[in-house]
């Protein structure tokens, strides 16, 4: 591991320091929307390491069996987080991407409708699961992921996101008593 990455991981990092790696892209994917682009954070090894360590921190003592990452950017954060938590990784995919028997959930999102799917045998009943995504906007995708985890009889321990768009109030739709952790709030 590069010494700059090790040094970054060993010093406390205020979350506002990570905010400088979030780029605003106006009018994407449609006019009036300001997209929060995390590719600058991903491109910086130290910032990405700090991000994953911070995402893992609240879950380390909870014995997570599997991290479910939501396609597509949730795969990046979810796979790294699964490694940090010594857990398995389960991809939650867009419709039509899984080769074996699967289940799915249709849901509303801020720009229309979508479907999220998971292999029917992806999680053992009772597995302790953490859902991960990059951004929490209106909450539709995260709620669909929760439904998939519950339909597989796994135990949802919580969810983690890098960015929460608090002004959209998605947290109010989340299940009370199930932790929802976000690193950055806008």
N, C-alpha and C positions, 0 to 999 in steps of 0.2 A: 504494500500500500504506500502511496506517495506520502512523504513526510508532511506536506501541507494538508493532506486529508486527515492524517492522524492528529495533527495539531488542531485542526478545526473541530474534530470530534471530541477532543479533550478539554475544550474551553466552553463555558456556558454561552449560549447564543440566544439573545432576546429575539423573539419571533419577528419583531419589526425589522430586524436585520435581514431576514429572508424576503421581506416585502420588496426589497430593492431588486430582486431577481424575477419579479412578476411584471410583465410588460402589458400595458393596456393597448388593445387593438380596437379602435373605434369602427363601428358599423360592420362588425363581423359576428355572426354569419349573416346578419341582416341589418338594415339601417336602424339606428337607434340603440343597438346593443353595443356595449363595451366589453369585449372578450378579454378575460384574464388569461394571458399566455404564460405557461410555465416552462416553455422550452429554454429560456435563459437559466432558470434554476437547474434544469436537468443537465445543461452544458457545463456547469461549474461543479467539479467533483467535490469540493469542500462544502458548498451550499447544499448539494444533494445529500451528502453524508449527514449534515446537520439536520436536514429535513427528515430523513428516515429515522435518525436517532430520536428526534422529537416526536415523531408519529408513534414510535415504538414505546416510548417512555411510560405512558399510562397503562399499557397492556402487559408489560413484562411480568408482573406478578399474577396475572390472570390465567396462565396456562392455556394459551390459545392453541387449538389443534389445527385450524385451517384459516387462511386469509382468503376471502373471496374478493377478487379485484374485478371492477366493472370495466368493460371494454369502452374505450381503448386506453386512455391515459391511466385509468385505475389499474391496468395491468402493470405499468411501469412501477408505480408506487407500491402496489400490492405485492408484487413478486419480491421486491427489495425488502419490504416490511416482513413478509413471510420468512425470508432468510434471517433477518434480525431477531425474529421471535422464535426461531427454530420450529417453524410450523410449515405445513403443506400449503400449496397455492392452488386455488380453484378459480378458473376463469369464468366469469359471467358474461356470456357472449350476446351479440346482436343476433337477430333471427337468421336462421339458415347456415350458421357457421359450424355447428357441432356435428360430428360424424356418427356418433352412437345415439342410443335412445336418450331422449332429453325431455324436460318439462319447460314450459315457458309462461311468461306473464306479459300481457299487454298493458301499457300504461301511458299516461299523458305526460308530456314534457313541455318546456316553455315554447318550443317551436312546432309542436304537432303531437303525433303519437309514435310509439315505438314498441318493440318487443324485446324482452330480455330472456335468455335461455341458459340452462345449466344441464350437464349430463345427469341423468336420473340416479346414477350411482356415485356421484361426486363427493358426497358427504355421508359419513356413518351416522346413524341415528344417535343423538346425544352429543355429537362432536361440538366442541366449543369454538364458535366461529366469530371472526371479525370481518366486517364488510369495509372495503376501502375504495375511495374514488378520489379524483383530483379536486373537483369543485362541487359543492352543494349549492344548487340554484333554487329551483322550485320544489325539489324533493321527490319528484316522481320516480326518478331512476333509483334512488336509494330505497324508496318504499317498495318498488318492484323487487329489488335485490333481497330485502327483508322477507318478502313473501316467498321467494324461491327457497331461501334458507329454512324458513319455517315449514314449507311443504315437504322438505326432505327430512323433517323431524330432527334437525340439528338445533343446538342451543345458541341463540344469538347473544353474544357477549357485548356487542356494541358496534359502532361504526366510527371510522376516522376519515377525515378529508383534509386536504391541504388548505383549501380556501372555502370559506362559507360566505355567500352573499346574503348577509343578514337582513338587508332591506327587503328581500323576497319572502322572509318569514317562514322558510321551510322547516325550521326547527319545531315550530308549533304542530306540524303534522307528524313528527317523529313519536315513537312509542315511549310513553312516560316510564321511567325506571330503567330504560336501556340507554347506557351512555352514548353520547354523540360528541366526538372530540374533533375540533378544528384548530389548525395552527394559525391561520390568518382569517380575520373577519373584515369584510368591507360592507 
